[in-house]
Amino acid sequence: MRQAVLAEPADLAKHPPSAAQLRYVLVVLAVLAVSFALLAPFARTPLPVAPEFVPMYQSVLIGSNLLTGILLLGLVHTSRSWSLGILTLGYFFTALIALAHMLTFPGLFSTHGVLGGNDQTTPWLFMIWHALFPLFVIGYARSYRRPLPSHFLRVGTLLIALFVALLVLICTSGAPHLPVLMDGHRFLPAYRWLSAGVLAVALGALWTASRKRPRAVLDVWLTIAMSAWAFEVLLSCLLNGGRFDLGFYAGRMYGLSASLFVLGAIAIDNIALHARVRDTFEEMIETRSRAQWQSLLGSVLRQLPDGVLIVDREGRCVMANDQAEHMASRFEHAGKGGLPGPAAMLSLIGDPVRRAICGQAFRDAVLESTTPDGRRVYTVSGAPLRDGAAELAAAVIVLDDITERTEANAALARALDQTRYLIENTPLA
């Protein structure tokens, strides 16, 4: 029989990570750290200028963040969690501002992007993007006692869209008034100082996510994501020299991995959820079918003229029809130790019942009862019951009241004896 699947539903936002999951996370973290250690000394190495890399990388990034937010919506609707609601808005924010960053990237669609601004628009959007998402993670890691209002996501998504639009307006129309961060593809000192602040925020989010208690599966993957986020800031903002060097390309890959780690964890959880839903549905169908067959079996047993008892492996009566209950009432005080009717009757049958439980059928054992109502005679037959795997599960005992038949046979025997006596003792004419 299929194991019950309803007893312990998994939820990556509530359930603690298993030892295997923690080992896997540690392996991923080690790979990220080792890769960073190998790449960091060469972060300033110039590489070919490839503007086409930006739309390919950011299209995947936008799609992964948007899909992560959509998948988190399902968890939010079931848990009504403030933490998950804030994190969902963080992923929507990241998707929108990454789209704005791509559209303003200089030389990609036009000299200063399709949204206007100047050469400083893109670096400012990058800094804002990488400084604000860790704040959403910090908000996620806090504890909230009240449930999430039903309108939170609708209003929050609208406010996030308006907030991103405001940031884009500031970084485009207000670009001439913003501090200069870049000179062509080269970073200026102001960019380094601002990046150091962004790194501090990212490390704060990493520390907060890693210290969250109770720890859930989602928490450990967010810790990995924020580790990759910090490595991205180091490689593409602090250790490299500007755009299109090794640090620029490697940092973008770290940023992409930060979004894919959480998406992968949620996707795997959703795949497992679909499997659990399928197993639950199949179990419900199987349980309903079994209940219908049991009901039908009960109806059949009630209509049988014979008494029928179902006995488990321990010799206990687990089912008896009305005829068997009526027959057993005659043995209430006849069994061993003052047992109730069916148990007393089974104790009197004794060894044949034990043989049936062990897998050996028997027929025509005789059981008698004597009550103030008179003497009753029963024949008892039994056979083993096996489950779907052909394993011994129980035994069925059938009792047939043959009192009238026995009395009729006795009367017929007496009549035959009398007739034989008359024939033998009557003189021939």
Residue pairs with C-beta under 8 A, 6 or more apart in sequence:
1 388
2 279
2 282
2 283
2 286
4 283
5 276
5 279
5 280
5 283
6 280
6 283
9 276
10 269
10 272
10 273
10 276
11 75
11 79
11 216
11 269
12 75
12 216
12 217
12 218
12 221
12 265
12 266
12 269
13 75
13 79
13 81
13 83
13 84
13 216
13 217
13 218
14 79
14 216
15 216
15 217
16 214
16 215
16 216
16 217
17 25
17 215
17 216
17 217
17 220
21 217
21 220
22 220
25 220
25 221
25 223
25 224
28 224
28 261
29 224
29 227
32 224
32 227
32 228
32 231
32 254
32 257
33 227
36 231
36 234
36 235
36 254
39 235
39 246
39 247
39 250
40 234
40 235
40 239
42 246
43 235
43 239
43 240
43 241
43 245
43 246
43 247
43 250
44 239
44 240
44 241
44 245
44 246
44 247
45 245
45 246
46 244
46 245
46 246
47 244
47 245
47 246
47 248
47 249
48 244
49 185
49 243
49 244
50 244
51 105
51 107
51 108
53 249
53 252
54 102
54 105
54 108
55 102
55 108
57 252
57 253
57 256
58 98
58 99
58 101
58 102
59 102
60 256
61 98
61 255
61 256
61 259
62 95
62 98
62 99
62 102
64 256
64 259
64 260
64 263
65 91
65 92
65 94
65 95
65 98
65 259
66 91
66 92
66 95
67 263
68 91
68 259
68 262
68 263
68 266
69 88
69 89
69 91
69 92
69 95
71 263
71 266
71 267
71 270
72 84
72 87
72 88
72 91
72 266
73 88
73 153
74 270
75 81
75 84
75 266
76 84
76 85
76 88
76 148
76 153
80 147
80 148
81 144
81 147
81 148
82 144
82 146
82 147
82 148
82 152
83 139
83 140
83 141
83 142
83 144
84 140
84 148
85 148
85 152
85 153
85 156
86 136
86 139
86 140
87 136
87 137
87 139
87 140
87 222
88 153
89 136
89 153
89 156
89 157
89 160
90 133
90 135
90 136
90 137
90 139
90 140
91 136
92 157
92 160
93 132
93 133
93 136
93 160
93 163
93 164
94 129
94 133
94 259
96 160
96 161
96 164
97 125
97 128
97 129
97 132
97 164
97 167
98 129
100 115
100 125
100 164
100 167
100 168
101 122
101 125
101 126
101 129
102 108
103 109
103 113
103 114
103 115
104 112
104 113
104 114
104 115
104 116
104 117
104 121
104 122
104 125
104 168
104 171
104 172
105 113
105 122
106 112
106 113
106 119
106 122
112 118
112 119
112 121
113 121
113 122
115 121
115 168
115 172
116 172
116 173
117 171
117 172
117 173
117 175
118 175
118 176
119 182
119 184
120 171
120 175
120 178
120 179
120 180
120 181
120 182
121 171
121 172
121 175
123 181
123 182
123 191
124 171
124 175
124 178
124 181
125 167
125 168
125 171
127 181
127 191
127 194
127 195
127 198
128 167
128 171
130 198
130 202
130 229
130 232
130 233
130 237
131 197
131 198
131 201
133 229
134 201
134 202
134 204
134 205
134 206
134 226
134 229
135 201
135 205
137 205
137 208
137 209
137 222
137 226
138 204
138 205
138 208
140 209
140 222
141 205
141 208
141 209
141 211
141 212
141 219
170 178
171 178
179 190
180 188
180 190
181 187
181 188
181 190
181 191
181 194
182 188
182 191
182 242
184 242
185 242
185 243
185 244
186 241
186 242
187 237
187 240
187 241
187 242
191 237
192 237
192 238
195 233
195 237
195 238
196 238
198 233
198 237
199 230
199 233
199 234
199 237
199 238
202 226
202 229
202 230
202 233
203 230
205 226
205 229
206 223
206 226
206 227
206 229
206 230
209 219
209 222
209 223
209 226
210 219
210 223
212 219
217 265
217 269
218 262
218 265
218 266
221 261
221 262
221 264
221 265
222 262
224 261
225 258
225 259
225 261
225 262
226 258
228 254
228 255
228 257
228 258
228 261
229 254
229 255
229 258
231 251
231 254
232 251
232 252
232 254
232 255
232 258
233 251
234 251
235 247
235 248
235 250
235 251
235 254
236 247
236 248
236 250
236 251
236 252
236 254
236 255
237 251
239 247
240 246
240 247
240 248
240 251
241 247
242 248
298 319
298 321
301 308
301 319
301 321
302 321
302 322
304 321
304 323
305 323
306 323
306 398
306 399
306 400
306 401
307 320
307 321
307 323
307 324
307 325
307 326
307 327
307 328
307 378
307 398
307 399
307 400
307 401
308 320
308 321
308 323
308 324
308 396
308 397
308 398
308 399
309 317
309 319
309 320
309 324
309 342
309 345
309 346
309 396
309 397
309 399
310 317
310 318
310 319
310 320
310 385
310 394
310 395
310 396
310 397
311 317
311 318
311 346
311 353
311 356
311 357
311 394
311 395
311 396
311 397
312 318
312 393
312 394
313 357
313 392
313 393
313 394
315 346
315 353
315 354
315 357
316 343
317 342
317 343
317 346
318 394
320 328
320 342
323 399
324 342
324 399
325 341
325 342
327 345
327 376
327 378
327 399
327 401
328 340
328 341
328 342
328 344
328 345
329 341
330 341
330 369
330 371
330 376
331 341
331 344
331 345
331 348
331 369
332 340
332 341
332 344
333 344
334 344
334 348
334 369
335 343
335 344
335 345
335 346
335 347
335 348
336 344
336 347
337 347
338 344
339 347
345 367
345 399
346 353
346 397
348 367
349 365
349 367
349 380
349 397
352 362
352 365
352 380
352 382
353 382
353 395
353 397
355 362
355 382
356 362
356 382
356 383
356 384
356 395
356 396
356 397
357 384
357 392
357 394
357 395
358 384
358 392
359 384
359 392
360 384
361 381
361 382
361 383
361 384
362 380
362 381
362 382
363 381
364 379
364 380
364 381
365 379
365 380
365 381
366 377
366 378
366 379
366 380
367 377
367 378
367 379
367 380
367 399
368 375
368 376
368 377
368 378
369 375
369 376
369 378
375 403
376 401
376 403
377 401
377 402
377 403
377 406
378 399
378 400
378 401
378 402
378 403
379 399
379 400
379 402
380 397
380 398
380 399
380 400
381 397
381 398
381 400
382 395
382 396
382 397
382 398
383 395
383 396
384 392
384 394
384 395
385 392
385 393
385 394
385 395
385 396
386 392
386 393
387 393
